[in-house]
């Protein structure tokens, strides 16, 4: 059976596994084994299953459990369960309500239009557009002070200088992360801003020092890669689509090209069965969002990109209490990126068809490596 972690086309390999069953014992590229969950019903159920923990201390240590972060970066939402998860999420939730995201949308569009207007006549839309757009939005959202903002932009740019498949992982850029986070925490942000709220939460005893640092790490570095891949995939697929299909098209982009292939690892709190397969307490479960999104049992023509698809209950941004807090913002950024290009640089046209795009990432994340566009002559 094809290894989905190393195959050039992970979706074909995942289809093989999905056809064979909902749960499989696999070896990860990092070495240790894990259980890979491939079918939609089992993935969706597991995302909301309170018998499964995200806290890595619940692992028995024999399976894959990601890479270790220092404690001051590891006390974030993706390594927390209730009640800590509930308390942490409460600190950022007001910044990502539907109303707040609607208020942010004009600011996002303005950033996107400024970037689009400055693009040259021949450009890689990943490097020059999909990367800086989320960087600038996140930097303004917190906000980051100028020095930390410049360093964050440089950090993001440096990641794109590596060839696909050879990108450094978060642990390889730890020194840069610490410097950028330190700059943010040492600033005096505007009142009512997200960062000011986090600093006030620490002062009020609602966050400890490690939780504060970890939350800034989560906001800056965990979201960044997801948003870059979402923007670049939306540009890849929707630049020439009918305007009326943009919003449903973004949902189809997220389904068809999920920016995160796997959800954060889960660890059973006791022995149980997933999809009829017995798993032990502390085993690692890897929930394949990419496979679930192409499950033929749920999606008609699952292997075909259809921007008009509705309903579209994809799982790319999670489900249940651990769903991505910034899911609405991710959608706004992706749609704004396409609208701004159409409005400010309508003469730019992709140099190659979408199906020929090269991809970058690792076994957890995936997005276009390059999107060359030129002015039509």
SULLIN-V173724 format. One line per field, one symbol per residue. ss: DSSP state (~ for helix, > for strand, _ for the rest). phi: phi as a letter, one per 30 degrees, with the letter a starting at -180 (. if undefined). psi: psi as a letter, one per 20 degrees, with the letter a starting at -180 (. if undefined). Layout:
BEGIN
ss=???
phi=???
psi=???
END
This chain:
BEGIN
ss=_________~~~~~~~~~~~__>>>>>_____>>>>>__~~~~~~~~____>>__~~~____________~~~~__~~~____~~~~~~~~~~~~~_~~~~~~~~~~~~~~~~~~~~____>>>~~~~~~~~~~~~~~~~~~___~~~~~~~~~~~~~~__________~~~~~~~~~~~~~~~~________~~~~~~~~~~_____~~~~~~~~~~~~~~~~~~~~~~~~~~~~~~____~~~~~~~~~~~~~~___>_>___>>>___>>>__>>>____>>>>>~~~~___________________________~~~____~~~~~~~~~~~~~~~~~~___>>>___~~~__>>>___>>>>___>>>>__
phi=.ddddcdecddddddeddddldbbdbcdedjddaccccceedddddecdddcccddddddjccebicdcdedccccddbbbeddeddddddceedbdeddddddeddddddddddddcdddbacdddcbdddddedddddddcddedddddddddddddddcdejbddceddceddedddddddddccdeeidddddddddddcidbcddddddddedddcddedddddddddddeccecddedcdddddddedddbddcdbdeecbddadacbhicdbceidccccddddedcdddccdheccdbddeadbddcdcjaidcdddcdddedddddddddddddcbdddbedbdedcddbbkbdcbaaedabdbbddc
psi=qqoihiqhnhhgghhgghhhripqprprhifqrrppphqgghggghhjoiipqhoiiiqiihrpkaqpqqhiiilahjkqrqiggggghhhighikrgghhhhhghgghggghggghjqripqoiggighghghghgghhggrqrgghghhgghgghhhiiqqpikqqrghikgggggggghhghjrnrqqirghhhghhhghjjiqrghhgghhggghghghggghghgghhggghihjqphijgghhghhghghmphphqrqqqopirpapokjppqqpiqppoonhgghikoiihoqlhjponijpprmlrjhkaqbijqphkghhgggggghggggghghliippqiqqhijqqqraaihqprphpnpqqpp.
END
